[in-house]
C-alpha cells in the first residue's frame, strides 16, 4: 500500500537494441549488394534453359525486394527506438525540473 506504480525505461538498453537493429540493416544491405552482383538470367542460361534462367532472375529480384524492405524496416525500427529513448530522457528531465 502506498507504492506508486511507475514505468521505467532503461535508456542505455533501448539505445543498444537500436544499434542492434542498425547492424541488422547493414548486414541485410550487404547481402543485397552481393545478390545485385548475380547477373544470371535467361540469356546467360542459354537457349535450352532461358525460361528457367528468367524464372531464377525473377526469384532473385523478389528476394532482393524482400531484403530491401527488411533492411528499411530494421533501420526505421532503430530510428523509432532512438527517438523513444530521447523522448523518455527529455520527459524525465522535464518532470525532474518541475519537482525542484
DSSP file (Angstrom, degrees, kcal/mol; ACC not computed):
  #  RESIDUE AA STRUCTURE BP1 BP2  ACC     N-H-->O    O-->H-N    N-H-->O    O-->H-N    TCO  KAPPA ALPHA  PHI   PSI    X-CA   Y-CA   Z-CA
    1    1 A X              0   0    0      0, 0.0     3,-0.1     0, 0.0     0, 0.0   0.000 360.0 360.0 360.0 144.6    0.0    0.0    0.0
    2    2 A X        +     0   0    0      1,-0.3     2,-0.3     0, 0.0     0, 0.0   0.412 360.0 130.1  83.9  -3.5    1.2    3.5   -0.7
    3    3 A X        -     0   0    0      1,-0.0     2,-0.5     0, 0.0    -1,-0.3  -0.643  53.9-133.6 -86.3 143.1    3.5    2.4   -3.5
    4    4 A X        -     0   0    0     -2,-0.3     2,-0.4    -3,-0.1    -1,-0.0  -0.823  12.5-134.0 -95.9 126.2    3.3    4.2   -6.8
    5    5 A X        +     0   0    0     -2,-0.5     2,-0.4     2,-0.0     0, 0.0  -0.661  36.6 172.8 -75.8 131.3    3.2    2.1  -10.0
    6    6 A X        -     0   0    0     -2,-0.4     2,-0.4     2,-0.0    -2,-0.0  -0.994  32.0-128.0-142.8 147.3    5.6    3.5  -12.4
    7    7 A X        -     0   0    0     -2,-0.4     2,-0.4     2,-0.0    -2,-0.0  -0.778  26.3-164.8 -91.9 138.8    7.0    2.6  -15.8
    8    8 A X        -     0   0    0     -2,-0.4     2,-0.5     2,-0.0    -2,-0.0  -0.967   5.5-160.5-125.7 142.6   10.8    2.7  -16.1
    9    9 A X        -     0   0    0     -2,-0.4     2,-1.2    76,-0.0     3,-0.1  -0.984  15.2-143.3-123.6 127.6   12.8    2.6  -19.3
   10   10 A X     >  -     0   0    0     -2,-0.5     4,-2.4     1,-0.2     3,-0.2  -0.770  19.0-170.6 -88.3  97.3   16.4    1.6  -19.4
   11   11 A X  H  > S+     0   0    0     -2,-1.2     4,-2.6     1,-0.2     5,-0.2   0.858  80.9  55.4 -61.4 -38.9   17.6    4.1  -22.0
   12   12 A X  H  > S+     0   0    0      1,-0.2     4,-2.0     2,-0.2    -1,-0.2   0.912 110.4  45.7 -62.4 -41.7   21.0    2.6  -22.4
   13   13 A X  H  > S+     0   0    0     -3,-0.2     4,-2.6     2,-0.2    -2,-0.2   0.913 111.2  53.1 -67.3 -41.6   19.4   -0.8  -23.2
   14   14 A X  H  X S+     0   0    0     -4,-2.4     4,-1.9     1,-0.2    -2,-0.2   0.913 111.3  45.7 -59.3 -43.5   17.0    0.8  -25.6
   15   15 A X  H  X S+     0   0    0     -4,-2.6     4,-2.0     2,-0.2    -1,-0.2   0.855 110.6  54.1 -69.0 -33.8   19.8    2.5  -27.5
   16   16 A X  H  X S+     0   0    0     -4,-2.0     4,-1.8    -5,-0.2    -2,-0.2   0.906 107.7  49.8 -65.3 -41.2   21.8   -0.7  -27.5
   17   17 A X  H  X S+     0   0    0     -4,-2.6     4,-2.1     2,-0.2    -2,-0.2   0.900 108.0  54.6 -63.0 -40.0   18.8   -2.5  -29.1
   18   18 A X  H  X S+     0   0    0     -4,-1.9     4,-2.2     1,-0.2    -2,-0.2   0.909 106.0  51.6 -59.6 -42.1   18.6    0.3  -31.7
   19   19 A X  H  X S+     0   0    0     -4,-2.0     4,-2.2     1,-0.2    -1,-0.2   0.873 106.7  54.9 -63.0 -35.3   22.3   -0.3  -32.5
   20   20 A X  H  X S+     0   0    0     -4,-1.8     4,-2.1     2,-0.2    -2,-0.2   0.912 107.6  48.6 -62.8 -42.5   21.4   -4.0  -33.0
   21   21 A X  H  X S+     0   0    0     -4,-2.1     4,-2.5     2,-0.2    -2,-0.2   0.879 109.1  53.6 -65.5 -36.8   18.7   -3.1  -35.5
   22   22 A X  H  X S+     0   0    0     -4,-2.2     4,-2.4     2,-0.2    -2,-0.2   0.915 107.8  51.0 -60.7 -41.9   21.2   -0.8  -37.3
   23   23 A X  H  X S+     0   0    0     -4,-2.2     4,-2.5     2,-0.2    -2,-0.2   0.894 109.5  50.0 -63.7 -40.0   23.6   -3.8  -37.5
   24   24 A X  H  X S+     0   0    0     -4,-2.1     4,-2.8     2,-0.2     5,-0.3   0.934 109.9  50.8 -62.7 -45.4   20.8   -6.0  -39.0
   25   25 A X  H  X S+     0   0    0     -4,-2.5     4,-2.2     1,-0.2    -2,-0.2   0.910 112.1  47.2 -59.3 -42.7   20.0   -3.3  -41.6
   26   26 A X  H  X S+     0   0    0     -4,-2.4     4,-2.3     2,-0.2    -1,-0.2   0.908 112.3  49.3 -65.7 -41.9   23.7   -3.0  -42.5
   27   27 A X  H  X S+     0   0    0     -4,-2.5     4,-2.1     2,-0.2    -2,-0.2   0.917 112.6  46.7 -64.9 -43.4   24.1   -6.8  -42.8
   28   28 A X  H  X S+     0   0    0     -4,-2.8     4,-2.2     2,-0.2    -1,-0.2   0.899 111.3  52.0 -66.9 -39.1   21.0   -7.2  -45.0
   29   29 A X  H  X S+     0   0    0     -4,-2.2     4,-1.9    -5,-0.3    -1,-0.2   0.896 108.9  51.3 -62.8 -39.4   22.1   -4.3  -47.2
   30   30 A X  H  X S+     0   0    0     -4,-2.3     4,-1.6     2,-0.2    -2,-0.2   0.898 109.0  50.1 -63.2 -40.6   25.4   -6.0  -47.6
   31   31 A X  H  X S+     0   0    0     -4,-2.1     4,-2.3     1,-0.2    -2,-0.2   0.880 107.8  54.2 -65.5 -37.1   23.7   -9.3  -48.6
   32   32 A X  H  X S+     0   0    0     -4,-2.2     4,-2.4     1,-0.2    -1,-0.2   0.893 104.2  55.0 -62.7 -38.8   21.6   -7.3  -51.1
   33   33 A X  H  X S+     0   0    0     -4,-1.9     4,-0.8     1,-0.2    -1,-0.2   0.898 107.8  49.7 -60.9 -39.3   24.8   -5.9  -52.6
   34   34 A X  H >< S+     0   0    0     -4,-1.6     3,-0.9     1,-0.2     4,-0.3   0.929 110.5  49.4 -64.5 -45.1   26.1   -9.5  -53.1
   35   35 A X  H >< S+     0   0    0     -4,-2.3     3,-1.8     1,-0.2    -2,-0.2   0.872 103.1  61.4 -61.4 -36.7   22.8  -10.5  -54.7
   36   36 A X  H 3< S+     0   0    0     -4,-2.4    -1,-0.2     1,-0.3    -2,-0.2   0.782  96.3  61.6 -62.2 -25.5   23.0   -7.5  -57.1
   37   37 A X  T << S+     0   0    0     -3,-0.9     2,-0.7    -4,-0.8    -1,-0.3   0.614  79.4  98.5 -76.8 -11.4   26.2   -8.9  -58.4
   38   38 A X    <   +     0   0    0     -3,-1.8    -3,-0.0    -4,-0.3    22,-0.0  -0.680  47.8 177.7 -79.7 116.3   24.5  -12.0  -59.7
   39   39 A X        +     0   0    0     -2,-0.7     2,-0.3     2,-0.0     5,-0.2   0.101  28.1 135.8-108.1  22.1   23.8  -11.4  -63.4
   40   40 A X        +     0   0    0      4,-0.1     2,-0.3     3,-0.1    -2,-0.0  -0.535  20.9 133.4 -76.2 132.9   22.2  -14.8  -64.2
   41   41 A X     >  -     0   0    0     -2,-0.3     4,-2.0    15,-0.1     3,-0.3  -0.865  70.0 -66.8-156.2-168.6   19.1  -14.7  -66.4
   42   42 A X  H  > S+     0   0    0     11,-0.3     4,-1.0    -2,-0.3     7,-0.2   0.857 127.0  54.7 -60.1 -37.7   17.6  -16.4  -69.4
   43   43 A X  H  4 S+     0   0    0      1,-0.2     3,-0.3     2,-0.2    -1,-0.2   0.879 112.1  43.5 -65.5 -37.3   20.2  -15.0  -71.8
   44   44 A X  H  4 S+     0   0    0     -3,-0.3    -1,-0.2     1,-0.2    -2,-0.2   0.820 106.2  62.7 -75.9 -31.4   23.1  -16.4  -69.7
   45   45 A X  H  < S-     0   0    0     -4,-2.0    -1,-0.2     1,-0.2    -2,-0.2   0.735 108.8-121.8 -68.4 -21.8   21.3  -19.7  -69.2
   46   46 A X    ><  -     0   0    0     -4,-1.0     3,-1.2    -3,-0.3     4,-0.4  -0.134  31.6 -66.5  96.3 162.9   21.4  -20.5  -72.9
   47   47 A X  G >  S+     0   0    0      1,-0.3     3,-0.8     2,-0.2     4,-0.3   0.851 130.2  51.4 -57.1 -40.8   18.6  -21.2  -75.4
   48   48 A X  G 3  S+     0   0    0      1,-0.2    -1,-0.3    -3,-0.2    -2,-0.1   0.701 122.4  30.7 -72.2 -18.6   17.6  -24.5  -73.8
   49   49 A X  G <> S+     0   0    0     -3,-1.2     4,-2.7    -7,-0.2    -1,-0.2   0.136  79.2 116.4-127.3  19.7   17.2  -23.0  -70.4
   50   50 A X  H <> S+     0   0    0     -3,-0.8     4,-2.7    -4,-0.4     5,-0.2   0.884  78.0  52.0 -63.0 -38.8   16.2  -19.4  -71.0
   51   51 A X  H  > S+     0   0    0     -4,-0.3     4,-2.2     2,-0.2    -1,-0.2   0.923 113.2  44.8 -63.6 -42.3   12.8  -19.8  -69.3
   52   52 A X  H  > S+     0   0    0      2,-0.2     4,-2.4     1,-0.2    -2,-0.2   0.889 112.4  52.2 -68.1 -38.0   14.4  -21.3  -66.2
   53   53 A X  H  X S+     0   0    0     -4,-2.7     4,-2.2     2,-0.2   -11,-0.3   0.912 110.9  47.0 -63.2 -42.0   17.1  -18.6  -66.2
   54   54 A X  H  X S+     0   0    0     -4,-2.7     4,-2.4   -13,-0.3    -2,-0.2   0.890 111.0  52.1 -66.0 -38.8   14.4  -15.9  -66.4
   55   55 A X  H  X S+     0   0    0     -4,-2.2     4,-2.2     2,-0.2    -2,-0.2   0.900 109.4  50.0 -63.2 -40.0   12.5  -17.6  -63.6
   56   56 A X  H  X S+     0   0    0     -4,-2.4     4,-2.6     2,-0.2    -2,-0.2   0.919 109.3  51.3 -63.6 -43.2   15.6  -17.6  -61.5
   57   57 A X  H  X S+     0   0    0     -4,-2.2     4,-2.6     1,-0.2    -2,-0.2   0.923 110.2  48.9 -59.9 -44.6   16.2  -13.9  -62.2
   58   58 A X  H  X S+     0   0    0     -4,-2.4     4,-2.2     1,-0.2    -1,-0.2   0.896 111.1  50.6 -62.7 -39.8   12.6  -13.1  -61.1
   59   59 A X  H  X S+     0   0    0     -4,-2.2     4,-2.3     2,-0.2    -2,-0.2   0.921 111.1  47.7 -64.0 -43.6   13.1  -15.1  -57.9
   60   60 A X  H  X S+     0   0    0     -4,-2.6     4,-2.5     1,-0.2    -2,-0.2   0.909 111.0  51.4 -63.9 -41.5   16.3  -13.3  -57.1
   61   61 A X  H  X S+     0   0    0     -4,-2.6     4,-2.3     2,-0.2    -1,-0.2   0.885 109.5  50.9 -62.5 -37.8   14.7  -10.0  -57.8
   62   62 A X  H  X S+     0   0    0     -4,-2.2     4,-2.1     2,-0.2    -2,-0.2   0.905 110.1  48.8 -65.4 -41.4   11.8  -11.0  -55.4
   63   63 A X  H  X S+     0   0    0     -4,-2.3     4,-2.7     1,-0.2    -2,-0.2   0.911 110.3  52.3 -63.0 -41.9   14.3  -11.9  -52.7
   64   64 A X  H  X S+     0   0    0     -4,-2.5     4,-2.4     1,-0.2    -2,-0.2   0.914 108.5  49.9 -61.0 -43.8   16.1   -8.6  -53.2
   65   65 A X  H  X S+     0   0    0     -4,-2.3     4,-2.1     2,-0.2    -1,-0.2   0.910 112.1  47.9 -62.8 -41.6   12.8   -6.7  -52.8
   66   66 A X  H  X S+     0   0    0     -4,-2.1     4,-2.3     1,-0.2    -2,-0.2   0.913 112.3  48.8 -64.5 -42.7   12.0   -8.5  -49.6
   67   67 A X  H  X S+     0   0    0     -4,-2.7     4,-2.7     2,-0.2    -2,-0.2   0.863 108.0  54.9 -66.5 -35.2   15.5   -7.9  -48.3
   68   68 A X  H  X S+     0   0    0     -4,-2.4     4,-2.6     2,-0.2    -1,-0.2   0.942 110.2  45.7 -61.7 -46.9   15.2   -4.2  -49.2
   69   69 A X  H  X S+     0   0    0     -4,-2.1     4,-2.7     1,-0.2    -2,-0.2   0.890 111.7  53.0 -62.9 -38.7   12.0   -4.0  -47.1
   70   70 A X  H  X S+     0   0    0     -4,-2.3     4,-2.4     2,-0.2    -2,-0.2   0.938 111.3  45.2 -61.5 -47.8   13.7   -5.9  -44.3
   71   71 A X  H  X S+     0   0    0     -4,-2.7     4,-2.4     2,-0.2    -2,-0.2   0.914 114.1  49.0 -63.4 -43.1   16.6   -3.5  -44.2
   72   72 A X  H  X S+     0   0    0     -4,-2.6     4,-2.6     1,-0.2    -2,-0.2   0.918 112.2  48.3 -62.9 -43.0   14.4   -0.5  -44.4
   73   73 A X  H  X S+     0   0    0     -4,-2.7     4,-2.5     2,-0.2    -2,-0.2   0.897 110.9  50.4 -65.8 -40.5   12.2   -1.8  -41.6
   74   74 A X  H  X S+     0   0    0     -4,-2.4     4,-2.2     2,-0.2    -1,-0.2   0.918 112.4  47.3 -62.9 -42.8   15.1   -2.6  -39.4
   75   75 A X  H  X S+     0   0    0     -4,-2.4     4,-2.2     2,-0.2    -2,-0.2   0.904 112.4  49.4 -65.3 -41.1   16.5    0.9  -39.9
   76   76 A X  H  X S+     0   0    0     -4,-2.6     4,-2.5     2,-0.2    -2,-0.2   0.886 109.9  51.5 -65.0 -38.4   13.2    2.5  -39.2
   77   77 A X  H  X S+     0   0    0     -4,-2.5     4,-2.5     2,-0.2    -2,-0.2   0.913 108.7  51.3 -64.1 -42.5   12.8    0.5  -36.0
   78   78 A X  H  X S+     0   0    0     -4,-2.2     4,-2.4     1,-0.2    -2,-0.2   0.918 110.9  48.6 -59.8 -43.7   16.3    1.6  -34.9
   79   79 A X  H  X S+     0   0    0     -4,-2.2     4,-2.6     1,-0.2    -2,-0.2   0.914 111.1  49.9 -63.1 -43.3   15.2    5.2  -35.5
   80   80 A X  H  X S+     0   0    0     -4,-2.5     4,-2.5     2,-0.2    -2,-0.2   0.898 110.7  49.7 -63.6 -40.3   12.0    4.8  -33.6
   81   81 A X  H  X S+     0   0    0     -4,-2.5     4,-2.4     2,-0.2    -2,-0.2   0.920 112.3  47.1 -64.8 -43.5   13.8    3.2  -30.6
   82   82 A X  H  X S+     0   0    0     -4,-2.4     4,-2.7     2,-0.2    -2,-0.2   0.914 112.4  50.0 -64.0 -41.9   16.3    6.1  -30.5
   83   83 A X  H  X S+     0   0    0     -4,-2.6     4,-2.8     2,-0.2    -2,-0.2   0.911 110.6  50.0 -62.3 -42.2   13.6    8.6  -30.8
   84   84 A X  H  X S+     0   0    0     -4,-2.5     4,-2.6     2,-0.2    -2,-0.2   0.911 111.0  49.1 -62.2 -42.9   11.7    6.9  -27.9
   85   85 A X  H  X S+     0   0    0     -4,-2.4     4,-2.4     2,-0.2    -2,-0.2   0.931 112.8  47.2 -62.4 -45.5   14.8    6.9  -25.8
   86   86 A X  H  X S+     0   0    0     -4,-2.7     4,-2.5     1,-0.2    -2,-0.2   0.916 112.8  49.2 -62.3 -43.5   15.4   10.6  -26.5
   87   87 A X  H  X S+     0   0    0     -4,-2.8     4,-2.8     2,-0.2     5,-0.2   0.902 110.3  51.3 -62.6 -40.9   11.8   11.4  -25.7
   88   88 A X  H  X S+     0   0    0     -4,-2.6     4,-2.8     2,-0.2     5,-0.2   0.937 111.2  47.0 -62.3 -46.5   11.9    9.5  -22.5
   89   89 A X  H  X S+     0   0    0     -4,-2.4     4,-2.7     2,-0.2    -2,-0.2   0.926 113.9  48.2 -61.3 -44.8   15.0   11.3  -21.4
   90   90 A X  H  X S+     0   0    0     -4,-2.5     4,-2.5     2,-0.2    -2,-0.2   0.924 113.9  46.3 -62.8 -45.0   13.5   14.7  -22.3
   91   91 A X  H  X S+     0   0    0     -4,-2.8     4,-2.4     2,-0.2    -2,-0.2   0.907 113.4  49.1 -64.5 -42.0   10.3   13.9  -20.5
   92   92 A X  H  X S+     0   0    0     -4,-2.8     4,-2.4    -5,-0.2    -2,-0.2   0.913 111.7  49.0 -64.3 -42.8   12.1   12.6  -17.4
   93   93 A X  H  X S+     0   0    0     -4,-2.7     4,-2.2    -5,-0.2    -2,-0.2   0.913 111.1  50.1 -62.7 -42.6   14.3   15.7  -17.3
   94   94 A X  H  X S+     0   0    0     -4,-2.5     4,-1.7     1,-0.2    -2,-0.2   0.915 111.5  48.4 -61.9 -43.0   11.3   18.0  -17.7
   95   95 A X  H  X S+     0   0    0     -4,-2.4     4,-1.1     1,-0.2    -1,-0.2   0.898 110.3  51.5 -64.7 -40.3    9.5   16.2  -14.8
   96   96 A X  H  X S+     0   0    0     -4,-2.4     4,-0.8     1,-0.2     3,-0.4   0.890 107.7  52.6 -64.5 -39.2   12.6   16.4  -12.6
   97   97 A X  H >< S+     0   0    0     -4,-2.2     3,-0.5     1,-0.2    -1,-0.2   0.860 105.1  55.4 -65.1 -34.8   12.8   20.2  -13.2
   98   98 A X  H 3< S+     0   0    0     -4,-1.7    -1,-0.2     1,-0.2    -2,-0.2   0.790 104.1  55.1 -68.7 -25.8    9.2   20.6  -12.2
   99   99 A X  H 3<        0   0    0     -4,-1.1    -1,-0.2    -3,-0.4    -2,-0.2   0.720 360.0 360.0 -78.0 -21.1   10.0   18.9   -8.9
  100  100 A X    <<        0   0    0     -4,-0.8    -1,-0.2    -3,-0.5    -2,-0.2   0.473 360.0 360.0 -82.5 360.0   12.8   21.3   -8.0
